[in-house]
Amino acid sequence: MPSVVKINVLTVPAEQREVLEKRFASRAGVVESSDGFEWFELLRPVDGTDNYLVYTRWRDEASFQAWMEGPMKQAHQGGGGQPPADRPKPAASASTVWSFEVVQQTGPKNTGA
């Protein structure tokens, strides 16, 4: 079964970029211990767009869904239940998730040096 990739496209106004990056940095380690998690990258735009890409790769769709319904949901709700009234507003003004299956991959060639 191929790995699955989820790319969350976040529209982030320039004045919120630092806020978004600090929030991700403060959550370091949250996703890494999730069953089926394989990779994470936060990609900052450099070509004039406001779109950050949050790249995650998972062993399978079930692993991603389990994370979405458990640790991710808790992290975004402050531990469960309703979000606190004093919770800061989102840094992103919009979000879209793209889903892919990995059908081919490669890494650097071992040059034997």
Secondary structure in CASP SS format (residue, H / E / C, confidence):
PFRMAT SS
TARGET T0000
AUTHOR 0000-0000-0000
METHOD secondary structure of the structure
MODEL  1
M C 1.00
P C 1.00
S C 1.00
V E 1.00
V E 1.00
K E 1.00
I E 1.00
N E 1.00
V E 1.00
L E 1.00
T E 1.00
V C 1.00
P C 1.00
A H 1.00
E H 1.00
Q H 1.00
R H 1.00
E H 1.00
V H 1.00
L H 1.00
E H 1.00
K H 1.00
R H 1.00
F H 1.00
A H 1.00
S H 1.00
R C 1.00
A C 1.00
G C 1.00
V C 1.00
V C 1.00
E C 1.00
S C 1.00
S C 1.00
D C 1.00
G C 1.00
F E 1.00
E E 1.00
W E 1.00
F E 1.00
E E 1.00
L E 1.00
L E 1.00
R C 1.00
P C 1.00
V C 1.00
D C 1.00
G C 1.00
T C 1.00
D C 1.00
N E 1.00
Y E 1.00
L E 1.00
V E 1.00
Y E 1.00
T E 1.00
R E 1.00
W E 1.00
R C 1.00
D C 1.00
E H 1.00
A H 1.00
S H 1.00
F H 1.00
Q H 1.00
A H 1.00
W H 1.00
M H 1.00
E H 1.00
G H 1.00
P H 1.00
M H 1.00
K H 1.00
Q H 1.00
A H 1.00
H H 1.00
Q H 1.00
G C 1.00
G C 1.00
G C 1.00
G C 1.00
Q C 1.00
P C 1.00
P C 1.00
A C 1.00
D C 1.00
R C 1.00
P C 1.00
K C 1.00
P C 1.00
A C 1.00
A C 1.00
S C 1.00
A E 1.00
S E 1.00
T E 1.00
V E 1.00
W E 1.00
S E 1.00
F E 1.00
E E 1.00
V C 1.00
V C 1.00
Q C 1.00
Q C 1.00
T C 1.00
G C 1.00
P C 1.00
K C 1.00
N C 1.00
T C 1.00
G C 1.00
A C 1.00
END
